[in-house]
Amino acid sequence: MIAPLMISFLFWLGACAQPVADPACVDSPQLFGTPTEATGLGTDECAPTCTSCAAGPWTQPVYTAADFADWRAWSLLDPPAALTTDPYLQPAPEAPDDDAVCAMVPSGATYRLQDYPTEAAALAAGAEVTHFGVCGLCSSLVDLAVYAETPDLTEPVRACGLESMNGDISELTACIAAIGFTPACASVWAYNTLNTRDACLSECLEYLDAPYNEPDGSLNPCLQCDEDESGAVFLAVAGRTRRNTGLASSMCRPCSEVRPLVHAYGPPGSASGS
């Protein structure tokens, strides 16, 4: 019975344990997130609001199905290819510059992704910042839509684990892609999952059914192990995480790990996206 449980928790991890972003807000007693029954915290302890940020209090906007449809309607030029080798077997990547951003550069109904040294540089060039840090395999607007519309990916990723019990990387990637992620983004999630299996098996079997957050707000030992062992490589390769994108998830986080950002691209060819 260990094999299906092991694969199940692996995909659960990929949905939540991501590396820390450059501080832009100050911690407060209330954490940032959208708690569910699986979180282990209530709305008085965790909410999609940070009260002390560089520009003042900030609350994540409420994005709708119309927003997700608009984002998916954009066509990305030169999309990245899916991984064919394990990034966790490569030399440790360098952390991106704290001020760097990944921005979408619109052109009619299409866009390309480009790194800029600062948010101000991106805006001056007529680009729209889509996340902080450099661009990667999960930087597309399609992947943004998946993150934004599904704060807790537990159920679909657990289903992927049960369908891919042999651990074949192509099967894992295809299953994650079927959730809605692009093939490139799905591939880094799959490798992240396998790396966490190897590094955190004992912790994650023990805490398989535990709430995501401990009573003091910290992550449970399984999720913390995933972040410690797999987070840096994921950030370097994926580019986008929910925290550096200004999105709350069912894993509640300190506000110092969140980068406030509003996504308002509009439909392809609209005034807000041209």
TIZAGU-695700 format. One line per field, with one value per residue (C-alpha): chain; x, y, z; residue in one letter; residue number from 1. Coordinates in steps of 0.001 Angstrom, whole numbers, plus 500000, padded with zeros to 6 digits. Example, Ala and Ser with C-alpha at 12.3 -4.5 7.8 and 13.67 -1.06 7.14 Angstrom:
mol	[A, A]
u	[512300, 513670]
v	[495500, 498940]
w	[507800, 507140]
type	[A, S]
seq	[1, 2]
// end
This chain:
mol	[A, A, A, A, A, A, A, A, A, A, A, A, A, A, A, A, A, A, A, A, A, A, A, A, A, A, A, A, A, A, A, A, A, A, A, A, A, A, A, A, A, A, A, A, A, A, A, A, A, A, A, A, A, A, A, A, A, A, A, A, A, A, A, A, A, A, A, A, A, A, A, A, A, A, A, A, A, A, A, A, A, A, A, A, A, A, A, A, A, A, A, A, A, A, A, A, A, A, A, A, A, A, A, A, A, A, A, A, A, A, A, A, A, A, A, A, A, A, A, A, A, A, A, A, A, A, A, A, A, A, A, A, A, A, A, A, A, A, A, A, A, A, A, A, A, A, A, A, A, A, A, A, A, A, A, A, A, A, A, A, A, A, A, A, A, A, A, A, A, A, A, A, A, A, A, A, A, A, A, A, A, A, A, A, A, A, A, A, A, A, A, A, A, A, A, A, A, A, A, A, A, A, A, A, A, A, A, A, A, A, A, A, A, A, A, A, A, A, A, A, A, A, A, A, A, A, A, A, A, A, A, A, A, A, A, A, A, A, A, A, A, A, A, A, A, A, A, A, A, A, A, A, A, A, A, A, A, A, A, A, A, A, A, A, A, A, A, A, A, A, A, A, A, A]
u	[500000, 502975, 503433, 500078, 500298, 503810, 502868, 499771, 501620, 504214, 501747, 500112, 503481, 503989, 500799, 502026, 505626, 507400, 510401, 510377, 509968, 511781, 510115, 507750, 505388, 505954, 504770, 501742, 499907, 497574, 499065, 498398, 496257, 492789, 492292, 490200, 489394, 492765, 494714, 494371, 493833, 490745, 489953, 490862, 494397, 494824, 493310, 494315, 495390, 498698, 498247, 501788, 503316, 505522, 502484, 500203, 497613, 497096, 494400, 494544, 491886, 489061, 489686, 486775, 486144, 486131, 489666, 490880, 489322, 490992, 494401, 494090, 493055, 496455, 498886, 502466, 505189, 508105, 506776, 509399, 509791, 509133, 512123, 513888, 516422, 516075, 516953, 517680, 520683, 522210, 524423, 522511, 521016, 521742, 518944, 517380, 518077, 515621, 514388, 514053, 510634, 509137, 506782, 504475, 505091, 501827, 501483, 497922, 496571, 500039, 502687, 506197, 507812, 510836, 512995, 513569, 515939, 513154, 509398, 509913, 511961, 509237, 506513, 508623, 508973, 505203, 505296, 503005, 504689, 503329, 505524, 508640, 511882, 513017, 510823, 510677, 508636, 505521, 505478, 502762, 499312, 497825, 499777, 498789, 495132, 495624, 497243, 494640, 491521, 492645, 494090, 494219, 495350, 495251, 492497, 493581, 497237, 496410, 494444, 497541, 499573, 497179, 497127, 500926, 502039, 505021, 506630, 507194, 508086, 506228, 503034, 503352, 503938, 501006, 498667, 499672, 499337, 495786, 494945, 495511, 499215, 501307, 503557, 506660, 505257, 503905, 507355, 509059, 506239, 506784, 510519, 509877, 507551, 510067, 512836, 510643, 509804, 513479, 514312, 511206, 509622, 509626, 508275, 505560, 504321, 504049, 502209, 500220, 496840, 498044, 496802, 499014, 499790, 500726, 498837, 501667, 501292, 504378, 504149, 503888, 507230, 506412, 505700, 508651, 510957, 509653, 510331, 513827, 514846, 513030, 512008, 515104, 515393, 511674, 511831, 514846, 513281, 509560, 509876, 506310, 505126, 501956, 503884, 505905, 502708, 500564, 498215, 496915, 496719, 495413, 498935, 499056, 502308, 503896, 503326, 507094, 507100, 504461, 504902, 501760, 500773, 497556, 496865, 494855, 495869, 492438, 491447, 493902, 494110, 492337, 493533, 494831, 496872, 498377]
v	[500000, 502361, 502882, 504560, 506624, 507707, 508898, 510568, 512740, 513688, 515509, 517057, 518654, 520156, 522135, 524135, 524086, 526802, 528995, 532322, 535563, 538835, 540608, 543397, 543242, 543017, 540039, 540408, 537957, 537106, 534977, 535347, 532683, 531311, 528668, 525562, 522616, 521119, 524187, 523775, 527523, 529719, 532946, 534911, 533513, 533555, 535750, 537054, 540395, 541868, 544955, 546398, 546524, 549046, 550783, 550217, 547493, 545103, 542522, 540115, 541059, 538628, 537143, 535659, 533068, 535917, 536863, 533282, 533043, 536303, 535126, 531813, 533549, 535200, 533267, 532964, 533343, 530880, 528947, 526977, 523252, 520666, 519387, 516292, 516007, 516241, 519793, 518434, 516570, 519793, 522298, 524433, 527466, 531039, 532908, 535653, 539293, 540636, 543380, 541271, 540730, 538589, 540563, 539885, 542044, 542190, 542463, 542206, 538848, 537473, 538118, 537137, 536826, 538925, 539514, 543070, 544244, 546093, 546568, 550197, 549113, 546723, 549347, 551915, 549452, 548993, 545505, 544047, 542392, 538881, 537807, 538797, 536965, 535813, 534049, 530256, 527264, 528298, 531986, 531799, 533307, 529822, 528677, 531874, 530977, 527504, 528922, 531637, 529555, 526585, 527748, 524136, 521573, 518647, 516553, 516703, 516089, 513192, 511672, 512037, 510191, 507280, 507062, 507092, 504700, 503455, 506890, 507245, 510899, 511170, 509835, 512172, 515151, 514289, 513932, 517284, 518913, 517573, 519640, 522681, 523458, 523891, 520907, 522869, 523857, 520366, 518897, 520921, 520056, 516374, 516531, 518540, 515792, 513015, 514912, 515425, 511731, 510901, 513579, 513671, 510222, 509518, 512941, 512864, 509384, 510394, 513652, 512461, 513464, 516324, 519914, 522012, 524497, 523801, 525674, 528231, 528926, 527059, 524370, 520758, 518863, 517216, 520492, 522195, 519405, 519809, 523525, 523047, 520271, 521171, 524813, 526620, 524553, 524837, 528636, 528826, 526600, 527372, 531133, 531601, 530647, 531820, 533905, 535840, 536278, 537820, 534841, 533292, 529524, 527107, 527014, 530074, 532052, 535013, 538270, 538796, 535921, 537512, 539972, 542095, 542154, 542859, 540996, 543099, 542081, 542258, 540158, 539918, 543182, 545210, 548631, 547212, 544605, 546543]
w	[500000, 500309, 496566, 495825, 498996, 498113, 494639, 496036, 498529, 495931, 493761, 496780, 497588, 494165, 494557, 497480, 498609, 496698, 497546, 499329, 497367, 497977, 500942, 499911, 502888, 506624, 508625, 510856, 513119, 510214, 507423, 503695, 502021, 501362, 504054, 503468, 505715, 504738, 505836, 509577, 510155, 510135, 508326, 511452, 511195, 507429, 504686, 501217, 502702, 503876, 506019, 505890, 502407, 500648, 499135, 502120, 502839, 499942, 499212, 496311, 493739, 493123, 489680, 487745, 485062, 482543, 483612, 483247, 479790, 478723, 479937, 478139, 474918, 474555, 472314, 473600, 470997, 471268, 474269, 476226, 475648, 478318, 480265, 478948, 481804, 485567, 486716, 490183, 488780, 487431, 489315, 491790, 489996, 490990, 492743, 490592, 491398, 493963, 491636, 488461, 486905, 484168, 481941, 479014, 475968, 473987, 470214, 468956, 470097, 470877, 473487, 474387, 477791, 478653, 481712, 482944, 485681, 487517, 487499, 486452, 483420, 482314, 482612, 480778, 477893, 477676, 479181, 481855, 484844, 485298, 488210, 490114, 489368, 485945, 483397, 483403, 482327, 484291, 483341, 480686, 481187, 480807, 483854, 485671, 485086, 486585, 489708, 490127, 489639, 491763, 495120, 496328, 493755, 496191, 494604, 490941, 491746, 494041, 491181, 488987, 491582, 491689, 487899, 487641, 490337, 488318, 488553, 484815, 484244, 480927, 482495, 485469, 483201, 480948, 483900, 485383, 481976, 481788, 484877, 482689, 482948, 479840, 479002, 480005, 483397, 483996, 483397, 486132, 488540, 487771, 488441, 491601, 492738, 492141, 493909, 496963, 497001, 497258, 499833, 502050, 501934, 505678, 506655, 504055, 504819, 508475, 507704, 504698, 506170, 508374, 507943, 505708, 508491, 512093, 514863, 515014, 511285, 510095, 507421, 508502, 508350, 505018, 503231, 504888, 503711, 500161, 500288, 501708, 499328, 496099, 496289, 494993, 491832, 491178, 491389, 489096, 486437, 486766, 487250, 488488, 491950, 493608, 496097, 493530, 491501, 494240, 494529, 497725, 498134, 500712, 502200, 504449, 504327, 506129, 504257, 503948, 501438, 499176, 496276, 495716, 492063, 490160, 486899, 484437, 480924, 479322, 476296, 473382, 471466, 474157, 475273, 478567, 476777, 473902]
type	[M, I, A, P, L, M, I, S, F, L, F, W, L, G, A, C, A, Q, P, V, A, D, P, A, C, V, D, S, P, Q, L, F, G, T, P, T, E, A, T, G, L, G, T, D, E, C, A, P, T, C, T, S, C, A, A, G, P, W, T, Q, P, V, Y, T, A, A, D, F, A, D, W, R, A, W, S, L, L, D, P, P, A, A, L, T, T, D, P, Y, L, Q, P, A, P, E, A, P, D, D, D, A, V, C, A, M, V, P, S, G, A, T, Y, R, L, Q, D, Y, P, T, E, A, A, A, L, A, A, G, A, E, V, T, H, F, G, V, C, G, L, C, S, S, L, V, D, L, A, V, Y, A, E, T, P, D, L, T, E, P, V, R, A, C, G, L, E, S, M, N, G, D, I, S, E, L, T, A, C, I, A, A, I, G, F, T, P, A, C, A, S, V, W, A, Y, N, T, L, N, T, R, D, A, C, L, S, E, C, L, E, Y, L, D, A, P, Y, N, E, P, D, G, S, L, N, P, C, L, Q, C, D, E, D, E, S, G, A, V, F, L, A, V, A, G, R, T, R, R, N, T, G, L, A, S, S, M, C, R, P, C, S, E, V, R, P, L, V, H, A, Y, G, P, P, G, S, A, S, G, S]
seq	[1, 2, 3, 4, 5, 6, 7, 8, 9, 10, 11, 12, 13, 14, 15, 16, 17, 18, 19, 20, 21, 22, 23, 24, 25, 26, 27, 28, 29, 30, 31, 32, 33, 34, 35, 36, 37, 38, 39, 40, 41, 42, 43, 44, 45, 46, 47, 48, 49, 50, 51, 52, 53, 54, 55, 56, 57, 58, 59, 60, 61, 62, 63, 64, 65, 66, 67, 68, 69, 70, 71, 72, 73, 74, 75, 76, 77, 78, 79, 80, 81, 82, 83, 84, 85, 86, 87, 88, 89, 90, 91, 92, 93, 94, 95, 96, 97, 98, 99, 100, 101, 102, 103, 104, 105, 106, 107, 108, 109, 110, 111, 112, 113, 114, 115, 116, 117, 118, 119, 120, 121, 122, 123, 124, 125, 126, 127, 128, 129, 130, 131, 132, 133, 134, 135, 136, 137, 138, 139, 140, 141, 142, 143, 144, 145, 146, 147, 148, 149, 150, 151, 152, 153, 154, 155, 156, 157, 158, 159, 160, 161, 162, 163, 164, 165, 166, 167, 168, 169, 170, 171, 172, 173, 174, 175, 176, 177, 178, 179, 180, 181, 182, 183, 184, 185, 186, 187, 188, 189, 190, 191, 192, 193, 194, 195, 196, 197, 198, 199, 200, 201, 202, 203, 204, 205, 206, 207, 208, 209, 210, 211, 212, 213, 214, 215, 216, 217, 218, 219, 220, 221, 222, 223, 224, 225, 226, 227, 228, 229, 230, 231, 232, 233, 234, 235, 236, 237, 238, 239, 240, 241, 242, 243, 244, 245, 246, 247, 248, 249, 250, 251, 252, 253, 254, 255, 256, 257, 258, 259, 260, 261, 262, 263, 264, 265, 266, 267, 268, 269, 270, 271, 272, 273, 274]
// end
